[in-house]
C-alpha cells in the first residue's frame, strides 16, 4: 500500500503584484514541512507539483530542508483554479487586478474583505448556473483534479509513496470526491486548509481512500507559522 501526501503550498504573497511568489513565511513553512517529512519514513517518494510558482517554490524549499536531490514531475492538473477570473465574473468592477488590490487595501481587514468577496464568487461558480461565464467550469475543474489523482494512483508502485504540492482548491475537491460530500462542504473546507498542511490518501486495490486531513504538526511549535491565506 502506498500513500499520497497532498500538500497545500506555503503562504503566497497576498496583496502583492505577484501573488504567486512565496512570502518569507511561506518559505519558512515549507522548510519546516521538509524537516518533518524527512522523519516520516516515506517509501522512495515520487515528487509532483502543479506548474504554479508557489508550487515549485514550496517543493524546492521542502526538498532543501529534507536534504533530498530529486527532479519533481510537473502536472498542470494539480493547478489551482483562476481565482481572479472567478472574481471578475462575479464582480466585473474588479476586472483590473490593480482595482481589486486598491479596494482591498482600503478595508480595515483586507484578508477578511477578500474572503467575503471570494466566497461569493466561488458559490456563483460552483452553482453551475453561470457556466458560460467561465473558461473552466466547476465540473471541469473537479474532473481535471480527479483525473490527475487517478493517473498518479495508476502509475504509483505499491512500494513507493508520493508527495504532491498543489493548492487548497484541488485538495478540497479530492476530499469531496473521497467523502462524497456536497459542493458547499468542499468550498467551506477550502478555507480551513493550512499553508503546507498535508492530506494523506492511501492507495490500494480498492482505490484511494482518505487517511488524514490537513495535518500541520510541523507548525505546532510556533503559532505564528500557521496561516490560511
N, C-alpha and C positions, 0 to 999 in steps of 0.2 A: 504494500500500500504506500502511495506517495502523498505528499502534502503540497498544496499550492498556497503560498503566502501572498495575499493580495494587499499590497502596501499603498496607502494613500501618501502622496508626495509631501515633502516638507512645506512649511509655510512659504507661500509665494509673496510677491511684493504688492500687497493690496494698496490701491490708490496711486501707485507709481505708473509712469508712462509705459513701462514694460512689466506688466503683471507677472509674466511667465518666469521671470528670474526669481530664484530663491532669495528670501530675506536672510540676514545674518542668523536669525532664529531658526529658519528652515535648514540652514547648513548645520547648525548645532544639533538640531533634532535628528537629522539624517545620520550624523556621526554616532550619536547615542544608539540609534537603531542598529547600525552596523556592529558596534561593540557587543550589543546584546545578542544579535543573531549569530555571532561568531561562537557563542557558547551554547547554542540550542541544538547542536548535533544534526544539522541538516545534511541529508544524503546527497553528495555530489551535485549541489544545486545548479540548476539552469536559471540564468538571469534574463529577464524580459522586461521591456519597458514600452510605454507609449512613445510617440515621437515628439512630445512637447518638451520644451526646455526644462521645465520644473521636474519632469520625469527623469530626464537624463542626469540633471544635477543632483537629484536626490540619490539616484543609484550610484553615481560617481563617489559622492561623499560617504555613502554607506559602505561601499567596497573598500574605500580608503581606510576607514576605521576597522573594517573586517580583516584587512590585510590580504585581500583576495585579488588576484590579477585575472580578470575574465573579460571576454568580449560579449557583451549582452546582445541579445536579439531585440530587434525593434519591430513592434506590431502596432500599426496605427489603429487597429481595432480597439485598443485599450485607451485611446484618447478620450478626453472629456468632451462633452457637447460644447457648442459655442455659446457661452453664457451671454456674450454681448449681443449676439444675433437674437437670442430669446428676449432680451430686454428691449431691443429695438422693435421687435414685432409687437410687444405688449405696450411699449411707451415710445412711440416714434419721435417724441421730442428729445430723446437721448440717442438719436442716430449717430451723432458725433460723440465719440468717447470722451473728448475734452469737456463736452457739456455735462456728461454724467459725472466726471470727476469734480467739476466745479460745483454741481448741485450737491453732491455728497459732502464735499469739504465744508459747505455752508451749514451742515447739520451739526447739532451738538454731539451726536454719536453717529459718525459716518458708517460704521460697520453695521449698526442696528438698522439704519435707514436703507442700506444696501440689501440687507437680508429681507426686509419687508418688501422691497421692490422686486427682488429676485424670486421670492416665494410666489408672488402673484404671477410673475412671468412663467414660472415652472408649472403652476397649476393650469394656466391657459394652454401651454404647450402639451401637457400630458392629457388634457381633456379629449384631444382628437377632433375637436370642433373647428379648429383653425389650421388644419394641416397644410392648406395651400399657402400659408404664410411662411412656411419653414423649409429650409434646404434639406434638413434631416428631421423627420417626424419622430415623436417619442417611440413609436413602434419600431421604426428603422434603427434608432439608437439602441433600443433594447435587444433587437435581433443581432445587431453588429457585435455587441459585447458578449452575448451568449455564444455567438459563433467563435469568437476568439478563445473563450474558455473551453469550448468543445474541442477546438483544434489542438489546444495545449494538452488537454486531457488525453486525446487520442495518441499524441506523439510522445508523451512523457513515460519513460520506462518505470516499472514498479520499484526499481531500486534508485530512483532519483527524485529529488524534490525540486520545486521551482519557486522563485521569488519574482513577483510581477509588480513593478512600480507603475501605478496608474493614478486615477483621481477618484474623488468621492462619488461622482455620478455612476461610473461603471461598477464600483463596488456595491453601491446601493441597489443597482439593477440586478447584479448577480444574486444578492441576498433575497431580493424579491422573487426571483425565479426559484431559488432553492427552497424557500419557505412558503411559496405560493401565497403571498400577502398582497393586498390591494396596492395599486399605484400610489395612493395617498400615503401609505405607510413608507413606501420607498422614498418619496420626496421628504417626508419628515425625518427619516433615518439619515438622509444625506447631510443634514445639519448637525448631526451628533458625532460624525466621524472625525477623529482626531488626526491632525497632521502627523504623518509617519506611523500612525496606528496600523496594525495589520489584522486582516481577517483570514483565518486558516480554513481551507477547504480540503477535505480528504478525498482521494480518488480511489476507486475500487471497481470491481466487476459490475456493481450495480449503479455506477455513475458517481458524480461528485455529490458530496454532502457537507453541510456546514459543521465545523468543529468548534471554532471560537470566533468571536466578533469584536472588532475594534480594540484589539489588545495594544496597550501602550505603557506597559510596565517599565519600559526603558526610560520613561519620562517622570516616573513617580518621585524620584529623589529631589526634583526641583519643580514645584508647581508652575513656575514662570516659563517652563518649557512647553507646557500644554497649550495648544491653540487649535482653533476650529476654522479659522479664516486666514 
